[in-house]
Amino acid sequence: MKRNLGHEIVQIARDAVGVELSVNESLKESGLDSLSLVSVIALIEEKYGIVFSDDDLDPAALTELSDLVRITERHL
């Protein structure tokens, strides 16, 4: 069974910050601030047993949840 990582990460974000997001929505426009984003990242790392590198978390490269999905997929 293929996992729907995008859906799982949307759920993590919703649980972490109480904001309904879509995978391709701008994080900034959704109201997700840097502290909320750190919470989402920490929960992703915990759930999947991975650790993102500093390069993975370059703010210029994290504009949508789909960016987090892509980075997570690389670590799985």
All heavy atoms as a GROMACS GRO file, in nm:
protein
  585
    1MET      N    1   0.084  -0.119   0.000
    1MET     CA    2   0.000   0.000   0.000
    1MET      C    3   0.088   0.125   0.000
    1MET      O    4   0.175   0.139   0.084
    1MET     CB    5  -0.090  -0.003   0.123
    1MET     CG    6  -0.183   0.113   0.133
    1MET     SD    7  -0.293   0.088   0.274
    1MET     CE    8  -0.352   0.251   0.290
    2LYS      N    9   0.065   0.212  -0.093
    2LYS     CA   10   0.145   0.333  -0.106
    2LYS      C   11   0.099   0.437  -0.004
    2LYS      O   12  -0.019   0.464   0.010
    2LYS     CB   13   0.132   0.389  -0.247
    2LYS     CG   14   0.227   0.503  -0.270
    2LYS     CD   15   0.226   0.546  -0.414
    2LYS     CE   16   0.333   0.648  -0.428
    2LYS     NZ   17   0.314   0.756  -0.507
    3ARG      N   18   0.192   0.494   0.065
    3ARG     CA   19   0.161   0.595   0.167
    3ARG      C   20   0.139   0.729   0.099
    3ARG      O   21   0.206   0.762   0.002
    3ARG     CB   22   0.274   0.597   0.268
    3ARG     CG   23   0.349   0.725   0.281
    3ARG     CD   24   0.469   0.718   0.371
    3ARG     NE   25   0.428   0.692   0.506
    3ARG     CZ   26   0.509   0.649   0.601
    3ARG    NH1   27   0.635   0.626   0.574
    3ARG    NH2   28   0.466   0.628   0.722
    4ASN      N   29   0.043   0.803   0.151
    4ASN     CA   30   0.017   0.937   0.100
    4ASN      C   31   0.086   1.036   0.193
    4ASN      O   32   0.025   1.089   0.285
    4ASN     CB   33  -0.133   0.964   0.092
    4ASN     CG   34  -0.164   1.097   0.027
    4ASN    OD1   35  -0.079   1.185   0.018
    4ASN    ND2   36  -0.285   1.112  -0.018
    5LEU      N   37   0.215   1.057   0.168
    5LEU     CA   38   0.296   1.140   0.256
    5LEU      C   39   0.245   1.284   0.262
    5LEU      O   40   0.245   1.346   0.368
    5LEU     CB   41   0.442   1.136   0.210
    5LEU     CG   42   0.545   1.188   0.307
    5LEU    CD1   43   0.539   1.114   0.440
    5LEU    CD2   44   0.684   1.178   0.247
    6GLY      N   45   0.197   1.335   0.150
    6GLY     CA   46   0.143   1.471   0.150
    6GLY      C   47   0.026   1.485   0.246
    6GLY      O   48   0.021   1.579   0.325
    7HIS      N   49  -0.064   1.388   0.243
    7HIS     CA   50  -0.180   1.391   0.333
    7HIS      C   51  -0.134   1.380   0.479
    7HIS      O   52  -0.185   1.451   0.566
    7HIS     CB   53  -0.276   1.277   0.298
    7HIS     CG   54  -0.392   1.268   0.392
    7HIS    ND1   55  -0.497   1.357   0.386
    7HIS    CD2   56  -0.418   1.183   0.494
    7HIS    CE1   57  -0.584   1.326   0.482
    7HIS    NE2   58  -0.539   1.222   0.546
    8GLU      N   59  -0.036   1.293   0.504
    8GLU     CA   60   0.014   1.276   0.640
    8GLU      C   61   0.076   1.405   0.693
    8GLU      O   62   0.056   1.443   0.809
    8GLU     CB   63   0.116   1.162   0.646
    8GLU     CG   64   0.054   1.026   0.622
    8GLU     CD   65   0.158   0.914   0.619
    8GLU    OE1   66   0.268   0.932   0.672
    8GLU    OE2   67   0.126   0.807   0.564
    9ILE      N   68   0.150   1.475   0.609
    9ILE     CA   69   0.216   1.598   0.654
    9ILE      C   70   0.114   1.710   0.671
    9ILE      O   71   0.124   1.791   0.764
    9ILE     CB   72   0.333   1.634   0.560
    9ILE    CG1   73   0.444   1.531   0.583
    9ILE    CG2   74   0.382   1.777   0.582
    9ILE    CD1   75   0.567   1.547   0.500
   10VAL      N   76   0.012   1.715   0.588
   10VAL     CA   77  -0.097   1.811   0.608
   10VAL      C   78  -0.162   1.786   0.744
   10VAL      O   79  -0.192   1.879   0.819
   10VAL     CB   80  -0.201   1.802   0.494
   10VAL    CG1   81  -0.330   1.874   0.530
   10VAL    CG2   82  -0.143   1.860   0.365
   11GLN      N   83  -0.184   1.659   0.777
   11GLN     CA   84  -0.245   1.623   0.906
   11GLN      C   85  -0.154   1.664   1.022
   11GLN      O   86  -0.202   1.717   1.123
   11GLN     CB   87  -0.270   1.472   0.910
   11GLN     CG   88  -0.344   1.425   1.033
   11GLN     CD   89  -0.488   1.471   1.037
   11GLN    OE1   90  -0.553   1.475   0.935
   11GLN    NE2   91  -0.536   1.507   1.153
   12ILE      N   92  -0.024   1.641   1.009
   12ILE     CA   93   0.070   1.681   1.113
   12ILE      C   94   0.064   1.832   1.134
   12ILE      O   95   0.060   1.880   1.248
   12ILE     CB   96   0.215   1.637   1.077
   12ILE    CG1   97   0.227   1.485   1.088
   12ILE    CG2   98   0.318   1.706   1.165
   12ILE    CD1   99   0.355   1.428   1.029
   13ALA      N  100   0.062   1.908   1.025
   13ALA     CA  101   0.056   2.054   1.034
   13ALA      C  102  -0.074   2.098   1.102
   13ALA      O  103  -0.073   2.186   1.188
   13ALA     CB  104   0.069   2.118   0.896
   14ARG      N  105  -0.184   2.035   1.064
   14ARG     CA  106  -0.313   2.071   1.124
   14ARG      C  107  -0.312   2.041   1.274
   14ARG      O  108  -0.357   2.122   1.355
   14ARG     CB  109  -0.427   1.998   1.055
   14ARG     CG  110  -0.562   2.036   1.114
   14ARG     CD  111  -0.682   1.977   1.045
   14ARG     NE  112  -0.669   1.834   1.025
   14ARG     CZ  113  -0.696   1.773   0.909
   14ARG    NH1  114  -0.733   1.843   0.804
   14ARG    NH2  115  -0.683   1.644   0.900
   15ASP      N  116  -0.260   1.924   1.311
   15ASP     CA  117  -0.255   1.888   1.452
   15ASP      C  118  -0.163   1.980   1.532
   15ASP      O  119  -0.190   2.012   1.646
   15ASP     CB  120  -0.209   1.742   1.468
   15ASP     CG  121  -0.311   1.642   1.415
   15ASP    OD1  122  -0.427   1.681   1.389
   15ASP    OD2  123  -0.274   1.524   1.399
   16ALA      N  124  -0.053   2.022   1.469
   16ALA     CA  125   0.047   2.103   1.538
   16ALA      C  126   0.000   2.246   1.560
   16ALA      O  127   0.023   2.304   1.666
   16ALA     CB  128   0.178   2.104   1.460
   17VAL      N  129  -0.064   2.304   1.460
   17VAL     CA  130  -0.093   2.447   1.468
   17VAL      C  131  -0.241   2.480   1.451
   17VAL      O  132  -0.280   2.596   1.459
   17VAL     CB  133  -0.009   2.527   1.366
   17VAL    CG1  134   0.138   2.517   1.400
   17VAL    CG2  135  -0.034   2.482   1.225
   18GLY      N  136  -0.323   2.379   1.426
   18GLY     CA  137  -0.467   2.403   1.416
   18GLY      C  138  -0.508   2.480   1.292
   18GLY      O  139  -0.613   2.542   1.289
   19VAL      N  140  -0.425   2.478   1.189
   19VAL     CA  141  -0.454   2.549   1.065
   19VAL      C  142  -0.474   2.446   0.955
   19VAL      O  143  -0.393   2.354   0.941
   19VAL     CB  144  -0.339   2.645   1.028
   19VAL    CG1  145  -0.363   2.710   0.893
   19VAL    CG2  146  -0.320   2.750   1.134
   20GLU      N  147  -0.580   2.461   0.879
   20GLU     CA  148  -0.605   2.372   0.767
   20GLU      C  149  -0.525   2.420   0.647
   20GLU      O  150  -0.544   2.531   0.599
   20GLU     CB  151  -0.755   2.372   0.734
   20GLU     CG  152  -0.795   2.266   0.636
   20GLU     CD  153  -0.786   2.125   0.692
   20GLU    OE1  154  -0.822   2.104   0.809
   20GLU    OE2  155  -0.741   2.037   0.618
   21LEU      N  156  -0.432   2.337   0.602
   21LEU     CA  157  -0.345   2.373   0.490
   21LEU      C  158  -0.362   2.274   0.377
   21LEU      O  159  -0.399   2.159   0.399
   21LEU     CB  160  -0.198   2.368   0.534
   21LEU     CG  161  -0.155   2.458   0.648
   21LEU    CD1  162  -0.016   2.420   0.694
   21LEU    CD2  163  -0.155   2.602   0.601
   22SER      N  164  -0.331   2.319   0.257
   22SER     CA  165  -0.320   2.226   0.146
   22SER      C  166  -0.172   2.211   0.114
   22SER      O  167  -0.090   2.294   0.153
   22SER     CB  168  -0.397   2.276   0.023
   22SER     OG  169  -0.332   2.388  -0.032
   23VAL      N  170  -0.137   2.106   0.045
   23VAL     CA  171   0.004   2.076   0.017
   23VAL      C  172   0.070   2.188  -0.063
   23VAL      O  173   0.187   2.219  -0.041
   23VAL     CB  174   0.016   1.940  -0.056
   23VAL    CG1  175   0.157   1.916  -0.101
   23VAL    CG2  176  -0.030   1.828   0.034
   24ASN      N  177  -0.003   2.251  -0.155
   24ASN     CA  178   0.057   2.352  -0.242
   24ASN      C  179   0.028   2.495  -0.200
   24ASN      O  180   0.055   2.588  -0.275
   24ASN     CB  181   0.012   2.329  -0.386
   24ASN     CG  182   0.061   2.196  -0.440
   24ASN    OD1  183   0.177   2.162  -0.423
   24ASN    ND2  184  -0.027   2.121  -0.500
   25GLU      N  185  -0.021   2.513  -0.081
   25GLU     CA  186  -0.051   2.648  -0.031
   25GLU      C  187   0.076   2.714   0.024
   25GLU      O  188   0.159   2.648   0.086
   25GLU     CB  189  -0.156   2.636   0.080
   25GLU     CG  190  -0.204   2.767   0.135
   25GLU     CD  191  -0.315   2.747   0.237
   25GLU    OE1  192  -0.352   2.634   0.267
   25GLU    OE2  193  -0.364   2.850   0.285
   26SER      N  194   0.089   2.841   0.002
   26SER     CA  195   0.201   2.916   0.057
   26SER      C  196   0.197   2.912   0.209
   26SER      O  197   0.094   2.939   0.269
   26SER     CB  198   0.193   3.061   0.010
   26SER     OG  199   0.277   3.142   0.089
   27LEU      N  200   0.308   2.875   0.269
   27LEU     CA  201   0.313   2.869   0.415
   27LEU      C  202   0.292   3.007   0.476
   27LEU      O  203   0.220   3.023   0.574
   27LEU     CB  204   0.447   2.811   0.461
   27LEU     CG  205   0.474   2.666   0.422
   27LEU    CD1  206   0.614   2.626   0.462
   27LEU    CD2  207   0.371   2.575   0.486
   28LYS      N  208   0.351   3.108   0.414
   28LYS     CA  209   0.339   3.244   0.466
   28LYS      C  210   0.194   3.292   0.458
   28LYS      O  211   0.140   3.346   0.553
   28LYS     CB  212   0.431   3.338   0.388
   28LYS     CG  213   0.435   3.479   0.445
   28LYS     CD  214   0.527   3.566   0.365
   28LYS     CE  215   0.670   3.540   0.407
   28LYS     NZ  216   0.765   3.635   0.348
   29GLU      N  217   0.130   3.269   0.345
   29GLU     CA  218  -0.008   3.313   0.327
   29GLU      C  219  -0.107   3.236   0.414
   29GLU      O  220  -0.214   3.284   0.446
   29GLU     CB  221  -0.048   3.303   0.180
   29GLU     CG  222   0.021   3.405   0.093
   29GLU     CD  223  -0.012   3.389  -0.054
   29GLU    OE1  224  -0.109   3.320  -0.088
   29GLU    OE2  225   0.061   3.448  -0.136
   30SER      N  226  -0.069   3.115   0.454
   30SER     CA  227  -0.158   3.033   0.537
   30SER      C  228  -0.157   3.079   0.682
   30SER      O  229  -0.238   3.033   0.762
   30SER     CB  230  -0.117   2.886   0.530
   30SER     OG  231   0.005   2.867   0.600
   31GLY      N  232  -0.062   3.164   0.717
   31GLY     CA  233  -0.054   3.212   0.854
   31GLY      C  234   0.043   3.132   0.939
   31GLY      O  235   0.053   3.152   1.059
   32LEU      N  236   0.115   3.040   0.878
   32LEU     CA  237   0.212   2.958   0.951
   32LEU      C  238   0.338   3.041   0.972
   32LEU      O  239   0.408   3.073   0.877
   32LEU     CB  240   0.242   2.832   0.869
   32LEU     CG  241   0.300   2.713   0.943
   32LEU    CD1  242   0.194   2.654   1.037
   32LEU    CD2  243   0.343   2.607   0.844
   33ASP      N  244   0.366   3.078   1.097
   33ASP     CA  245   0.486   3.158   1.124
   33ASP      C  246   0.606   3.066   1.147
   33ASP      O  247   0.594   2.943   1.146
   33ASP     CB  248   0.463   3.252   1.242
   33ASP     CG  249   0.434   3.180   1.373
   33ASP    OD1  250   0.460   3.057   1.382
   33ASP    OD2  251   0.386   3.245   1.466
   34SER      N  252   0.722   3.125   1.170
   34SER     CA  253   0.844   3.045   1.181
   34SER      C  254   0.839   2.951   1.302
   34SER      O  255   0.887   2.838   1.293
   34SER     CB  256   0.967   3.135   1.187
   34SER     OG  257   0.959   3.224   1.296
   35LEU      N  258   0.782   2.993   1.412
   35LEU     CA  259   0.771   2.907   1.529
   35LEU      C  260   0.680   2.788   1.501
   35LEU      O  261   0.711   2.674   1.538
   35LEU     CB  262   0.719   2.987   1.650
   35LEU     CG  263   0.716   2.914   1.783
   35LEU    CD1  264   0.855   2.864   1.820
   35LEU    CD2  265   0.664   3.006   1.891
   36SER      N  266   0.569   2.813   1.433
   36SER     CA  267   0.479   2.704   1.396
   36SER      C  268   0.546   2.608   1.300
   36SER      O  269   0.530   2.485   1.311
   36SER     CB  270   0.352   2.760   1.330
   36SER     OG  271   0.282   2.844   1.417
   37LEU      N  272   0.624   2.661   1.208
   37LEU     CA  273   0.694   2.576   1.112
   37LEU      C  274   0.795   2.487   1.184
   37LEU      O  275   0.808   2.368   1.153
   37LEU     CB  276   0.764   2.661   1.006
   37LEU     CG  277   0.836   2.585   0.896
   37LEU    CD1  278   0.741   2.491   0.821
   37LEU    CD2  279   0.901   2.682   0.799
   38VAL      N  280   0.864   2.540   1.283
   38VAL     CA  281   0.959   2.461   1.362
   38VAL      C  282   0.885   2.347   1.432
   38VAL      O  283   0.934   2.233   1.436
   38VAL     CB  284   1.036   2.549   1.462
   38VAL    CG1  285   1.112   2.465   1.563
   38VAL    CG2  286   1.130   2.643   1.389
   39SER      N  287   0.767   2.374   1.484
   39SER     CA  288   0.686   2.270   1.549
   39SER      C  289   0.650   2.160   1.451
   39SER      O  290   0.659   2.041   1.482
   39SER     CB  291   0.558   2.329   1.608
   39SER     OG  292   0.586   2.420   1.709
   40VAL      N  293   0.608   2.198   1.331
   40VAL     CA  294   0.570   2.100   1.229
   40VAL      C  295   0.692   2.017   1.191
   40VAL      O  296   0.684   1.894   1.182
   40VAL     CB  297   0.510   2.171   1.105
   40VAL    CG1  298   0.492   2.073   0.990
   40VAL    CG2  299   0.378   2.238   1.141
   41ILE      N  300   0.806   2.080   1.172
   41ILE     CA  301   0.929   2.010   1.134
   41ILE      C  302   0.968   1.910   1.243
   41ILE      O  303   1.002   1.795   1.215
   41ILE     CB  304   1.042   2.111   1.105
   41ILE    CG1  305   1.013   2.184   0.974
   41ILE    CG2  306   1.178   2.042   1.102
   41ILE    CD1  307   1.099   2.305   0.950
   42ALA      N  308   0.961   1.953   1.369
   42ALA     CA  309   0.996   1.864   1.480
   42ALA      C  310   0.904   1.743   1.485
   42ALA      O  311   0.949   1.630   1.508
   42ALA     CB  312   0.991   1.941   1.612
   43LEU      N  313   0.776   1.763   1.460
   43LEU     CA  314   0.681   1.651   1.460
   43LEU      C  315   0.707   1.555   1.344
   43LEU      O  316   0.694   1.433   1.360
   43LEU     CB  317   0.538   1.703   1.457
   43LEU     CG  318   0.489   1.767   1.586
   43LEU    CD1  319   0.356   1.838   1.564
   43LEU    CD2  320   0.475   1.662   1.696
   44ILE      N  321   0.742   1.609   1.228
   44ILE     CA  322   0.775   1.524   1.114
   44ILE      C  323   0.898   1.439   1.147
   44ILE      O  324   0.900   1.318   1.124
   44ILE     CB  325   0.799   1.608   0.987
   44ILE    CG1  326   0.667   1.670   0.940
   44ILE    CG2  327   0.861   1.522   0.876
   44ILE    CD1  328   0.684   1.774   0.829
   45GLU      N  329   1.001   1.502   1.202
   45GLU     CA  330   1.122   1.429   1.238
   45GLU      C  331   1.092   1.319   1.338
   45GLU      O  332   1.141   1.206   1.325
   45GLU     CB  333   1.228   1.525   1.294
   45GLU     CG  334   1.289   1.618   1.191
   45GLU     CD  335   1.390   1.713   1.250
   45GLU    OE1  336   1.372   1.759   1.365
   45GLU    OE2  337   1.488   1.743   1.179
   46GLU      N  338   1.010   1.351   1.436
   46GLU     CA  339   0.974   1.253   1.539
   46GLU      C  340   0.893   1.138   1.482
   46GLU      O  341   0.922   1.020   1.507
   46GLU     CB  342   0.895   1.323   1.650
   46GLU     CG  343   0.858   1.232   1.765
   46GLU     CD  344   0.780   1.307   1.872
   46GLU    OE1  345   0.816   1.423   1.903
   46GLU    OE2  346   0.683   1.250   1.923
   47LYS      N  347   0.792   1.170   1.402
   47LYS     CA  348   0.705   1.066   1.346
   47LYS      C  349   0.780   0.969   1.257
   47LYS      O  350   0.756   0.848   1.261
   47LYS     CB  351   0.589   1.130   1.269
   47LYS     CG  352   0.501   1.025   1.202
   47LYS     CD  353   0.377   1.081   1.140
   47LYS     CE  354   0.301   0.966   1.075
   47LYS     NZ  355   0.160   0.982   1.080
   48TYR      N  356   0.870   1.020   1.174
   48TYR     CA  357   0.937   0.936   1.076
   48TYR      C  358   1.078   0.894   1.118
   48TYR      O  359   1.146   0.823   1.044
   48TYR     CB  360   0.941   1.006   0.939
   48TYR     CG  361   0.802   1.032   0.887
   48TYR    CD1  362   0.750   1.161   0.884
   48TYR    CD2  363   0.721   0.928   0.842
   48TYR    CE1  364   0.621   1.185   0.838
   48TYR    CE2  365   0.592   0.951   0.796
   48TYR     CZ  366   0.544   1.080   0.795
   48TYR     OH  367   0.416   1.103   0.750
   49GLY      N  368   1.123   0.938   1.236
   49GLY     CA  369   1.255   0.899   1.284
   49GLY      C  370   1.368   0.950   1.197
   49GLY      O  371   1.466   0.879   1.171
   50ILE      N  372   1.354   1.072   1.149
   50ILE     CA  373   1.456   1.132   1.062
   50ILE      C  374   1.505   1.262   1.125
   50ILE      O  375   1.443   1.314   1.218
   50ILE     CB  376   1.402   1.160   0.921
   50ILE    CG1  377   1.281   1.255   0.926
   50ILE    CG2  378   1.368   1.030   0.850
   50ILE    CD1  379   1.226   1.294   0.789
   51VAL      N  380   1.616   1.311   1.075
   51VAL     CA  381   1.668   1.441   1.117
   51VAL      C  382   1.703   1.518   0.991
   51VAL      O  383   1.782   1.473   0.909
   51VAL     CB  384   1.793   1.426   1.206
   51VAL    CG1  385   1.850   1.562   1.242
   51VAL    CG2  386   1.761   1.346   1.331
   52PHE      N  387   1.640   1.632   0.975
   52PHE     CA  388   1.669   1.718   0.860
   52PHE      C  389   1.801   1.790   0.883
   52PHE      O  390   1.834   1.829   0.994
   52PHE     CB  391   1.558   1.822   0.841
   52PHE     CG  392   1.425   1.764   0.804
   52PHE    CD1  393   1.315   1.786   0.885
   52PHE    CD2  394   1.408   1.689   0.690
   52PHE    CE1  395   1.190   1.734   0.852
   52PHE    CE2  396   1.284   1.637   0.655
   52PHE     CZ  397   1.176   1.659   0.737
   53SER      N  398   1.874   1.812   0.776
   53SER     CA  399   1.998   1.890   0.784
   53SER      C  400   1.964   2.039   0.774
   53SER      O  401   1.853   2.075   0.733
   53SER     CB  402   2.093   1.851   0.671
   53SER     OG  403   2.042   1.897   0.547
   54ASP      N  404   2.059   2.121   0.807
   54ASP     CA  405   2.039   2.266   0.793
   54ASP      C  406   2.010   2.303   0.648
   54ASP      O  407   1.930   2.391   0.620
   54ASP     CB  408   2.161   2.344   0.844
   54ASP     CG  409   2.175   2.337   0.995
   54ASP    OD1  410   2.076   2.303   1.064
   54ASP    OD2  411   2.285   2.366   1.045
   55ASP      N  412   2.076   2.234   0.555
   55ASP     CA  413   2.053   2.260   0.413
   55ASP      C  414   1.909   2.229   0.374
   55ASP      O  415   1.849   2.297   0.291
   55ASP     CB  416   2.148   2.179   0.325
   55ASP     CG  417   2.291   2.228   0.335
   55ASP    OD1  418   2.313   2.344   0.376
   55ASP    OD2  419   2.383   2.151   0.300
   56ASP      N  420   1.853   2.122   0.433
   56ASP     CA  421   1.714   2.086   0.405
   56ASP      C  422   1.618   2.196   0.446
   56ASP      O  423   1.514   2.216   0.384
   56ASP     CB  424   1.672   1.959   0.483
   56ASP     CG  425   1.738   1.833   0.432
   56ASP    OD1  426   1.772   1.826   0.313
   56ASP    OD2  427   1.753   1.740   0.514
   57LEU      N  428   1.655   2.266   0.552
   57LEU     CA  429   1.562   2.362   0.613
   57LEU      C  430   1.592   2.507   0.575
   57LEU      O  431   1.555   2.600   0.648
   57LEU     CB  432   1.564   2.344   0.765
   57LEU     CG  433   1.528   2.203   0.811
   57LEU    CD1  434   1.537   2.192   0.962
   57LEU    CD2  435   1.390   2.162   0.761
   58ASP      N  436   1.654   2.527   0.462
   58ASP     CA  437   1.679   2.661   0.411
   58ASP      C  438   1.545   2.733   0.392
   58ASP      O  439   1.461   2.687   0.316
   58ASP     CB  440   1.753   2.651   0.278
   58ASP     CG  441   1.775   2.786   0.211
   58ASP    OD1  442   1.752   2.890   0.276
   58ASP    OD2  443   1.814   2.786   0.094
   59PRO      N  444   1.522   2.843   0.464
   59PRO     CA  445   1.393   2.912   0.455
   59PRO      C  446   1.352   2.949   0.313
   59PRO      O  447   1.234   2.948   0.281
   59PRO     CB  448   1.413   3.038   0.541
   59PRO     CG  449   1.525   3.005   0.631
   59PRO     CD  450   1.614   2.908   0.557
   60ALA      N  451   1.448   2.978   0.228
   60ALA     CA  452   1.415   3.015   0.091
   60ALA      C  453   1.358   2.896   0.013
   60ALA      O  454   1.286   2.914  -0.084
   60ALA     CB  455   1.539   3.069   0.020
   61ALA      N  456   1.389   2.776   0.058
   61ALA     CA  457   1.342   2.655  -0.010
   61ALA      C  458   1.214   2.598   0.050
   61ALA      O  459   1.158   2.504  -0.003
   61ALA     CB  460   1.452   2.548  -0.008
   62LEU      N  461   1.170   2.655   0.161
   62LEU     CA  462   1.048   2.606   0.228
   62LEU      C  463   0.937   2.709   0.214
   62LEU      O  464   0.915   2.791   0.302
   62LEU     CB  465   1.076   2.579   0.376
   62LEU     CG  466   1.168   2.462   0.408
   62LEU    CD1  467   1.192   2.453   0.557
   62LEU    CD2  468   1.111   2.332   0.355
   63THR      N  469   0.868   2.704   0.104
   63THR     CA  470   0.761   2.800   0.081
   63THR      C  471   0.623   2.736   0.086
   63THR      O  472   0.525   2.805   0.109
   63THR     CB  473   0.780   2.872  -0.053
   63THR    OG1  474   0.778   2.775  -0.158
   63THR    CG2  475   0.910   2.951  -0.055
   64GLU      N  476   0.618   2.604   0.065
   64GLU     CA  477   0.491   2.530   0.065
   64GLU      C  478   0.509   2.400   0.142
   64GLU      O  479   0.621   2.352   0.157
   64GLU     CB  480   0.447   2.495  -0.077
   64GLU     CG  481   0.429   2.612  -0.168
   64GLU     CD  482   0.396   2.571  -0.311
   64GLU    OE1  483   0.409   2.452  -0.345
   64GLU    OE2  484   0.356   2.660  -0.388
   65LEU      N  485   0.398   2.342   0.189
   65LEU     CA  486   0.407   2.212   0.254
   65LEU      C  487   0.464   2.108   0.160
   65LEU      O  488   0.531   2.015   0.203
   65LEU     CB  489   0.270   2.166   0.303
   65LEU     CG  490   0.228   2.211   0.442
   65LEU    CD1  491   0.095   2.149   0.480
   65LEU    CD2  492   0.331   2.179   0.548
   66SER      N  493   0.441   2.124   0.030
   66SER     CA  494   0.496   2.028  -0.067
   66SER      C  495   0.649   2.023  -0.059
   66SER      O  496   0.709   1.919  -0.085
   66SER     CB  497   0.450   2.060  -0.209
   66SER     OG  498   0.496   2.188  -0.248
   67ASP      N  499   0.712   2.135  -0.020
   67ASP     CA  500   0.857   2.136  -0.003
   67ASP      C  501   0.897   2.044   0.112
   67ASP      O  502   0.995   1.970   0.103
   67ASP     CB  503   0.909   2.278   0.022
   67ASP     CG  504   0.882   2.371  -0.094
   67ASP    OD1  505   0.891   2.325  -0.210
   67ASP    OD2  506   0.849   2.489  -0.070
   68LEU      N  507   0.820   2.047   0.221
   68LEU     CA  508   0.847   1.957   0.334
   68LEU      C  509   0.822   1.812   0.296
   68LEU      O  510   0.894   1.723   0.339
   68LEU     CB  511   0.760   1.995   0.455
   68LEU     CG  512   0.814   2.104   0.545
   68LEU    CD1  513   0.713   2.135   0.655
   68LEU    CD2  514   0.946   2.063   0.607
   69VAL      N  515   0.720   1.789   0.215
   69VAL     CA  516   0.692   1.653   0.167
   69VAL      C  517   0.811   1.601   0.087
   69VAL      O  518   0.860   1.490   0.109
   69VAL     CB  519   0.563   1.649   0.083
   69VAL    CG1  520   0.545   1.513   0.018
   69VAL    CG2  521   0.441   1.686   0.168
   70ARG      N  522   0.860   1.682  -0.005
   70ARG     CA  523   0.973   1.643  -0.091
   70ARG      C  524   1.096   1.612  -0.006
   70ARG      O  525   1.165   1.511  -0.027
   70ARG     CB  526   1.001   1.756  -0.191
   70ARG     CG  527   1.118   1.732  -0.283
   70ARG     CD  528   1.140   1.850  -0.378
   70ARG     NE  529   1.126   1.983  -0.318
   70ARG     CZ  530   1.217   2.042  -0.240
   70ARG    NH1  531   1.329   1.980  -0.211
   70ARG    NH2  532   1.196   2.162  -0.191
   71ILE      N  533   1.126   1.699   0.089
   71ILE     CA  534   1.244   1.679   0.175
   71ILE      C  535   1.227   1.553   0.260
   71ILE      O  536   1.320   1.475   0.275
   71ILE     CB  537   1.266   1.804   0.263
   71ILE    CG1  538   1.305   1.923   0.176
   71ILE    CG2  539   1.372   1.778   0.368
   71ILE    CD1  540   1.293   2.056   0.246
   72THR      N  541   1.107   1.531   0.312
   72THR     CA  542   1.082   1.412   0.393
   72THR      C  543   1.099   1.286   0.310
   72THR      O  544   1.160   1.189   0.354
   72THR     CB  545   0.939   1.418   0.454
   72THR    OG1  546   0.926   1.538   0.531
   72THR    CG2  547   0.912   1.296   0.542
   73GLU      N  548   1.048   1.288   0.188
   73GLU     CA  549   1.061   1.171   0.098
   73GLU      C  550   1.207   1.134   0.076
   73GLU      O  551   1.241   1.016   0.067
   73GLU     CB  552   0.994   1.198  -0.036
   73GLU     CG  553   0.844   1.193  -0.029
   73GLU     CD  554   0.776   1.234  -0.159
   73GLU    OE1  555   0.838   1.308  -0.241
   73GLU    OE2  556   0.661   1.193  -0.179
   74ARG      N  557   1.294   1.233   0.068
   74ARG     CA  558   1.436   1.205   0.046
   74ARG      C  559   1.498   1.130   0.163
   74ARG      O  560   1.595   1.059   0.147
   74ARG     CB  561   1.514   1.336   0.026
   74ARG     CG  562   1.500   1.393  -0.112
   74ARG     CD  563   1.605   1.496  -0.140
   74ARG     NE  564   1.624   1.589  -0.027
   74ARG     CZ  565   1.634   1.719  -0.037
   74ARG    NH1  566   1.630   1.776  -0.155
   74ARG    NH2  567   1.650   1.794   0.069
   75HIS      N  568   1.443   1.149   0.283
   75HIS     CA  569   1.498   1.086   0.403
   75HIS      C  570   1.436   0.952   0.435
   75HIS      O  571   1.486   0.881   0.521
   75HIS     CB  572   1.481   1.180   0.524
   75HIS     CG  573   1.573   1.298   0.520
   75HIS    ND1  574   1.701   1.293   0.569
   75HIS    CD2  575   1.556   1.424   0.472
   75HIS    CE1  576   1.759   1.411   0.551
   75HIS    NE2  577   1.673   1.491   0.493
   76LEU      N  578   1.329   0.918   0.367
   76LEU     CA  579   1.262   0.790   0.395
   76LEU      C  580   1.312   0.678   0.305
   76LEU      O  581   1.363   0.696   0.202
   76LEU     CB  582   1.111   0.805   0.380
   76LEU     CG  583   1.045   0.898   0.479
   76LEU    CD1  584   0.895   0.907   0.453
   76LEU    CD2  585   1.068   0.852   0.623
   0.00000   0.00000   0.00000
